[in-house]
Amino acid sequence: MGDMADRYLEISLVKRGVTGTARLLDDRAPITCEAVWKSLPLSGDVYHAKYARNEIYALFPPFADREPPLENPTVTPIPGDLCYFTFSGAELGTTSYGYDREVRPGTTVVDLALFYERNNLLLNGDVGWVPGIVWGQVVEGLDALADACNDLWRTGAAGETLSFRRA
């Protein structure tokens, strides 16, 4: 994969009209990058993290042929990191998470997240450490995205969509 041209995607908060550009980290998370790339475009209701701190994310049904292994893992994402998580419905099934739809125990959920500021720690009070796969890095527009994410935290995520599409 060493000669592969860099691949980029746009990440947007649709209602707020804010878009950034991210480079896929094909050299560090090739399996995850390929799974995400093949599934684009993806968009869904956005949530602001409750435990990890400076994170927004959307939940999707599984889209990879097989869930990627834990490549390029972190529990301390930095600003601009795009992370991939896989959860069983049982891990997200408590009402404390605030989802407006049922997350059933027998299902698998994919979480695509953007970390927009420093001092994140992927430690969940219910399950402990939650390592994520870092598969992309925002290379343009992070300041505008961070401002929009802070607004989302203060004013609410209802009606907002997080979108990922090829650049």
ABEGO torsion letter per residue (X at the ends): XAABBBBBBBBBBAAAGBBBBBBBBAAABAAAAAAAAAAOBBBBBBBBBAAAGBBBBBBBBBABABBBBBBGBBABBBBGBBBBBBBBAAAAABAAAGBABBBBAABBBBBBBBBABBGBBBBBAAAEBBBBBBABBBABGAAAAAAAAAAAAAAEABGBBBBBBBX
